[in-house]
């Protein structure tokens, strides 16, 4: 395979991940985000595994820099280099899900990976919200209360923030969009098929 073909494929994969990350700057419902799509997409299509980890992490971190220091600057004192460690931890787990389950990409595997990622993201980030929180008691019951707060259709049907459902729908939309766009591009431009 020619070096030019590899470079074009690599460039297209990076551009699609960056475009997905730009959706983080648009006001959307809480937890409706492209993060899972970025992680799974990178894991599935970068054949060099260090790129499958490095590129999505770098794009996530850079988009966080903009969000934390421009959009959410009023919540912080000074410039923020790294926030939300539990989001990054869940992102790492989602990349691993992609590396394991998306060696072969098909509709059912992508849906299953997206739904699994949504559940793990919810469990990890809500654990992070509970840990050291003044809102929830630092007990097992407090942890369960924190989890229940993210699923208000169970505990409070009138609540306006459906964090877990937003996560599921956002993950399905952005994951489907990234994978669908690239698969269509591969049909239109066969040079994109191959290794990157």
Buried (B, 14 or more C-beta within 10 A) or exposed (E): EEEEBBEBBBEBBBEBBBBBBEBBEEEEBEBBBBBBBBBBBBBBBBEEEEBBBEBBBBBBEEBBBBBBBEEEEEEEEEEBEEBBEBBBBBBBBBBBBBBEBBEEBEEEBBBBBBBBBBEBBBBBBBBBBBEEEEEBEEEEEBBEBBBEBBBBEEEEEEBEBBBBBBBBBBBBBBBBBBBEBBBEBBEEEEBBEBEB
